[in-house]
């Protein structure tokens, strides 16, 4: 038997997702006692207290399967966002939601349009289901070029992924941009709006995808509890989509796809909006300090509406390694001339600024 014959040959070009370095790995390399893991857009605080208490309460019942329909969480999300419960689908992180959407919509030979650089999962799920990815370069300012994305749509296009705010750049498109896009996008195209970071946004021109959801036209809003709610390790996300599409997603998702602890944590996290507001405010303050540092050092960056900052550098490999030596883990993109820096606690920000000052003096220019 030949493995090359057994495994689908079209999977050969795919590369497994590579997670960022862990703090323990960098601690050994750098010799630093304190290492800042700012590479994965994780919130620096743990889950909200009410969610922590609920998780502890449910742990003795882990001998039972989870609620396969995520009934309570779907009902709560339905009430929170004023949409029918049958329009809510909960997944093992929003990553699973994106894969399920591709699975129920794409056929071999279809095309999928997405900006680039953007979330790495888009080309992955496109290729997995035999479709062709159409990458549209970002416009000036590292923002999605919705007009160019419209122009890239053909009769073969089945899906468009819009990441707003965009990962890795942290930028947004505006209400005016989106409304112009929505008025022109053909009806045979499913528009998936990935809003993993929407809770961090403070710009009044940000278009909340739910404002355009009517349960009929082909629009999906995908969100997650991984970011501002600090449940990245539990993997729970959700989609709001037309009921007919939700029904198809339920047909292909795994049974019991969201574990009990994740469901309970997400359910009770929704009760602490005061903490969400506090986290949003602190995140905005820490970005301001980083912007001041970058301005002082002459580092070009994109103004972010997320919990990370995308900055340009002509020496990405050297800067990445120098930051590791100072105990700061950022996200690199191969030889692409940019790096992504997560926002941490106020103490993390102070250490990060100090690290940038050290490497700027060492390298001369970042």
C-alpha positions as CSV (number, residue, x, y, z in Angstrom):
1,X,0.0,0.0,0.0
2,X,1.2,3.5,-0.9
3,X,0.3,6.4,1.4
4,X,0.5,8.7,-1.6
5,X,-2.2,6.7,-3.3
6,X,-4.4,6.5,-0.2
7,X,-4.3,10.1,0.9
8,X,-5.9,12.7,-1.3
9,X,-3.2,14.2,-3.5
10,X,-4.8,17.7,-3.5
11,X,-3.9,17.9,0.3
12,X,-0.2,17.8,-0.5
13,X,0.3,21.6,-0.7
14,X,-1.4,22.2,2.6
15,X,0.7,23.0,5.6
16,X,-0.6,22.2,9.2
17,X,-1.4,25.2,11.3
18,X,1.7,26.2,13.2
19,X,0.9,27.7,16.7
20,X,3.2,30.3,18.1
21,X,6.0,29.6,20.5
22,X,5.1,28.8,24.1
23,X,6.5,30.8,27.0
24,X,8.3,27.8,28.4
25,X,10.2,27.3,25.1
26,X,11.3,31.0,25.0
27,X,12.2,31.0,28.7
28,X,14.8,28.3,28.0
29,X,16.2,30.1,25.0
30,X,16.3,33.6,26.4
31,X,17.2,32.9,30.0
32,X,14.5,35.4,31.1
33,X,12.4,34.5,34.1
34,X,9.5,36.5,32.8
35,X,8.4,35.8,29.2
36,X,5.5,37.6,27.5
37,X,3.5,35.5,25.1
38,X,2.0,38.1,22.9
39,X,1.7,36.1,19.7
40,X,-1.7,34.5,19.7
41,X,-4.1,37.4,20.4
42,X,-5.1,35.9,23.8
43,X,-6.5,38.1,26.4
44,X,-4.1,38.5,29.4
45,X,-6.7,38.0,32.0
46,X,-8.4,34.7,32.8
47,X,-12.1,34.0,32.4
48,X,-14.5,36.2,34.2
49,X,-15.2,35.2,37.8
50,X,-18.8,34.1,37.3
51,X,-17.7,31.8,34.5
52,X,-14.9,30.4,36.7
53,X,-17.4,29.5,39.4
54,X,-19.8,27.9,37.0
55,X,-17.0,25.8,35.5
56,X,-16.0,24.5,38.9
57,X,-19.6,23.6,39.7
58,X,-20.0,21.5,36.6
59,X,-16.7,19.5,36.7
60,X,-18.1,16.6,38.8
61,X,-20.6,15.9,36.0
62,X,-18.0,15.3,33.3
63,X,-19.1,11.6,33.1
64,X,-22.1,12.8,31.1
65,X,-22.1,13.9,27.5
66,X,-22.6,17.6,26.8
67,X,-25.9,19.0,25.5
68,X,-25.5,18.2,21.9
69,X,-27.7,21.0,20.8
70,X,-26.1,23.7,23.0
71,X,-29.7,24.5,23.9
72,X,-29.2,26.9,26.8
73,X,-26.3,28.8,25.2
74,X,-28.1,29.1,21.9
75,X,-31.2,30.4,23.6
76,X,-29.1,33.0,25.6
77,X,-27.3,34.2,22.4
78,X,-30.7,34.4,20.7
79,X,-32.1,36.6,23.4
80,X,-28.9,38.7,23.6
81,X,-28.9,39.5,19.9
82,X,-32.6,39.4,19.2
83,X,-32.4,36.7,16.6
84,X,-34.3,33.3,16.4
85,X,-32.7,30.5,18.3
86,X,-32.8,28.4,15.1
87,X,-30.4,31.0,13.5
88,X,-27.7,30.3,16.1
89,X,-25.1,27.6,15.6
90,X,-22.4,26.9,18.3
91,X,-19.1,25.4,17.3
92,X,-15.8,24.2,18.7
93,X,-14.3,27.7,18.3
94,X,-15.3,29.9,15.4
95,X,-12.7,27.9,13.4
96,X,-15.0,25.0,13.3
97,X,-17.8,27.3,12.2
98,X,-15.7,28.4,9.2
99,X,-14.9,24.8,8.3
100,X,-18.5,23.8,8.5
101,X,-19.6,26.7,6.3
102,X,-17.1,25.6,3.7
103,X,-18.2,22.0,4.0
104,X,-21.9,22.7,3.3
105,X,-21.4,25.3,0.6
106,X,-18.3,24.5,-1.5
107,X,-18.0,22.1,-4.4
108,X,-14.8,21.3,-6.3
109,X,-14.1,24.1,-8.8
110,X,-15.9,26.8,-6.7
111,X,-14.0,30.0,-5.9
112,X,-13.6,31.7,-2.5
113,X,-12.7,35.3,-2.3
114,X,-10.8,36.7,0.8
115,X,-8.4,39.5,1.5
116,X,-4.7,38.8,2.0
117,X,-3.1,38.9,4.5
118,X,-6.1,37.8,6.6
119,X,-7.0,34.9,8.7
120,X,-5.0,31.8,7.7
121,X,-8.0,29.5,8.1
122,X,-9.7,30.9,5.0
123,X,-7.3,29.4,2.4
124,X,-7.1,26.2,4.5
125,X,-10.8,25.4,4.5
126,X,-11.1,26.5,0.9
127,X,-8.4,24.0,-0.2
128,X,-9.8,21.2,2.0
129,X,-13.0,21.1,0.1
130,X,-11.6,21.4,-3.4
131,X,-12.3,25.0,-4.1
132,X,-9.9,27.7,-5.4
133,X,-8.9,30.6,-3.2
134,X,-8.8,34.1,-4.7
135,X,-6.6,36.4,-2.6
136,X,-7.2,40.1,-2.9
137,X,-4.4,42.4,-1.6
138,X,-5.2,44.9,1.1
139,X,-5.5,48.5,0.3
140,X,-3.3,51.3,1.5
141,X,-3.4,51.4,5.3
142,X,-3.6,47.6,5.6
143,X,-7.4,47.6,5.2
144,X,-9.7,45.3,3.3
145,X,-10.3,46.6,-0.3
146,X,-14.0,45.8,-0.6
147,X,-14.3,47.2,-4.1
148,X,-11.4,45.0,-5.3
149,X,-13.0,42.0,-3.6
150,X,-16.3,42.8,-5.4
151,X,-14.3,42.9,-8.7
152,X,-12.8,39.5,-7.9
153,X,-16.2,37.8,-7.7
154,X,-17.2,35.6,-10.7
155,X,-20.0,33.2,-11.5
156,X,-17.8,30.5,-9.8
157,X,-17.6,32.4,-6.5
158,X,-19.5,30.7,-3.8
159,X,-18.0,32.2,-0.6
160,X,-16.6,35.6,0.5
161,X,-14.8,35.8,3.8
162,X,-14.7,39.3,5.4
163,X,-12.6,39.6,8.5
164,X,-13.7,42.7,10.4
165,X,-11.6,43.7,12.3
166,X,-9.0,42.0,10.1
167,X,-6.5,39.5,11.5
168,X,-3.5,40.1,11.4
169,X,-3.7,43.9,10.7
170,X,-6.4,44.9,13.2
171,X,-8.0,47.3,10.8
172,X,-11.7,47.7,9.9
173,X,-13.8,48.6,6.9
174,X,-16.5,51.2,7.5
175,X,-20.3,51.2,7.3
176,X,-20.2,53.0,4.1
177,X,-17.7,50.6,2.5
178,X,-19.8,47.6,3.7
179,X,-23.1,48.9,2.6
180,X,-21.7,49.6,-0.9
181,X,-20.4,46.0,-1.0
182,X,-23.6,44.5,0.2
183,X,-25.7,46.4,-2.4
184,X,-23.5,44.9,-5.2
185,X,-22.6,41.4,-4.1
186,X,-24.4,38.8,-6.2
187,X,-27.1,36.7,-4.6
188,X,-25.3,33.4,-5.4
189,X,-22.4,34.4,-3.0
190,X,-22.5,33.6,0.7
191,X,-20.9,36.5,2.7
192,X,-19.3,35.3,5.9
193,X,-18.4,38.2,8.3
194,X,-15.8,37.0,10.8
195,X,-16.1,39.3,13.9
196,X,-13.8,37.5,16.3
197,X,-12.6,40.8,17.7
198,X,-15.7,43.0,17.5
199,X,-16.0,43.5,21.3
200,X,-12.7,45.4,21.2
201,X,-13.9,48.0,18.6
202,X,-14.3,51.6,19.6
203,X,-14.7,53.2,16.1
204,X,-18.2,54.5,15.6
205,X,-17.9,53.8,11.8
206,X,-17.6,50.0,12.5
207,X,-20.5,48.1,10.8
208,X,-21.9,45.5,13.2
209,X,-22.8,42.6,11.0
210,X,-25.9,41.9,12.9
211,X,-27.4,45.2,11.8
212,X,-27.6,43.7,8.3
213,X,-28.9,40.3,9.2
214,X,-32.5,39.5,8.3
215,X,-32.5,35.7,8.2
216,X,-33.0,35.6,4.5
217,X,-30.2,37.0,2.5
218,X,-26.9,35.0,2.4
219,X,-25.1,36.5,5.3
220,X,-23.4,34.8,8.2
221,X,-21.8,36.5,11.3
222,X,-19.1,34.4,13.0
223,X,-17.9,35.2,16.5
224,X,-16.0,33.6,19.4
225,X,-15.6,33.5,23.1
226,X,-11.8,33.0,22.8
227,X,-10.8,36.7,22.8
228,X,-12.3,39.3,25.2
229,X,-14.0,36.5,27.2
230,X,-10.6,34.6,27.6
231,X,-12.0,31.2,26.7
232,X,-9.4,30.4,24.1
233,X,-8.4,27.1,25.8
234,X,-12.0,25.9,25.8
235,X,-12.8,26.5,22.1
236,X,-16.3,27.9,21.8
237,X,-17.6,30.1,19.0
238,X,-20.9,30.7,17.3
239,X,-22.5,31.7,14.0
240,X,-25.7,33.7,13.3
241,X,-27.1,32.6,10.0
242,X,-30.3,32.0,8.0
243,X,-32.2,29.1,9.5
244,X,-31.9,26.9,6.3
245,X,-28.1,27.3,6.4
246,X,-28.1,26.6,10.2
247,X,-30.0,23.4,9.5
248,X,-27.3,22.3,7.0
249,X,-24.5,23.1,9.5
250,X,-26.2,20.9,12.1
251,X,-26.2,18.0,9.6
252,X,-22.4,18.0,9.2
253,X,-21.1,19.1,12.6
254,X,-19.9,16.4,15.0
255,X,-22.2,15.2,17.7
256,X,-21.5,16.9,21.1
257,X,-19.0,19.2,19.3
258,X,-18.9,21.7,22.2
259,X,-18.0,20.3,25.6
260,X,-20.0,21.0,28.7
261,X,-17.4,23.2,30.4
262,X,-17.1,25.4,27.3
263,X,-20.9,25.8,27.1
264,X,-21.3,26.7,30.7
265,X,-18.3,29.1,30.7
266,X,-19.7,30.9,27.6
267,X,-23.2,31.0,29.0
268,X,-22.2,32.8,32.2
269,X,-19.5,35.0,30.5
270,X,-22.3,36.8,28.8
271,X,-23.6,38.0,32.2
272,X,-20.5,40.2,32.9
273,X,-20.8,43.1,30.5
274,X,-19.1,45.4,33.0
275,X,-15.9,43.4,32.8
276,X,-16.1,43.4,29.0
277,X,-16.3,47.2,29.1
278,X,-13.4,47.4,31.5
279,X,-11.3,45.1,29.3
280,X,-12.1,47.1,26.2
281,X,-11.1,50.3,27.9
282,X,-7.8,48.9,29.3
283,X,-7.0,47.4,25.9
284,X,-7.4,50.8,24.3
285,X,-5.2,52.5,26.8
286,X,-2.4,50.0,26.4
287,X,-2.5,50.4,22.6
288,X,-2.1,54.2,23.1
289,X,1.2,53.6,25.0
290,X,2.5,51.2,22.3
291,X,1.6,53.7,19.6
292,X,3.6,56.4,21.4
293,X,6.6,54.0,21.6
294,X,6.3,53.2,17.9
295,X,6.0,56.8,17.0
296,X,9.1,57.7,19.0
297,X,11.1,54.9,17.4
298,X,9.8,55.6,13.9
299,X,8.0,52.2,13.5
300,X,5.2,52.1,11.0
301,X,2.0,50.4,12.2
302,X,-1.7,50.0,11.5
303,X,-4.1,51.6,14.0
304,X,-5.9,48.7,15.5
305,X,-9.4,48.0,16.6
306,X,-8.4,44.7,18.2
307,X,-6.2,43.4,21.0
308,X,-3.0,43.4,18.8
309,X,-1.0,45.7,16.7
310,X,0.5,45.0,13.3
311,X,3.7,46.8,12.6
312,X,6.0,46.9,9.6
313,X,9.7,46.2,9.7
314,X,12.4,45.7,7.0
315,X,14.1,43.2,9.3
316,X,11.3,40.8,10.4
317,X,13.5,37.9,11.1
318,X,16.0,40.0,13.1
319,X,13.4,41.9,15.0
320,X,11.5,38.7,15.8
321,X,14.6,37.0,17.2
322,X,15.7,40.1,19.1
323,X,12.3,40.3,20.8
324,X,12.6,36.7,21.8
325,X,15.9,37.4,23.4
326,X,14.2,40.1,25.4
327,X,11.5,37.6,26.4
328,X,8.7,39.0,24.2
329,X,7.0,36.5,21.8
330,X,5.3,38.1,18.8
331,X,3.8,36.5,15.7
332,X,5.9,36.4,12.5
333,X,4.7,35.7,9.0
334,X,7.8,34.1,7.4
335,X,9.7,36.7,5.4
336,X,6.7,39.1,5.2
337,X,7.9,42.6,6.3
338,X,5.6,42.8,9.3
339,X,5.0,41.3,12.8
340,X,2.0,41.1,15.0
341,X,2.2,42.1,18.7
342,X,-0.5,41.2,21.2
343,X,-1.8,43.6,23.9
344,X,-1.1,42.5,27.4
345,X,-1.5,43.9,30.9
346,X,-0.2,47.3,31.8
347,X,2.9,45.6,33.2
348,X,3.3,43.7,30.0
349,X,3.2,46.9,28.0
350,X,5.9,48.5,30.1
351,X,8.2,45.5,29.6
352,X,7.4,45.4,25.9
353,X,8.2,49.1,25.4
354,X,11.5,48.5,27.3
355,X,12.3,45.6,25.0
356,X,11.7,47.7,21.9
357,X,14.0,50.4,23.2
358,X,16.7,47.8,23.7
359,X,16.5,46.3,20.3
360,X,16.1,49.6,18.5
361,X,19.4,50.7,20.1
362,X,21.0,47.3,19.1
363,X,19.7,47.1,15.5
364,X,19.7,50.8,14.8
365,X,16.3,50.6,13.1
366,X,13.2,48.5,13.5
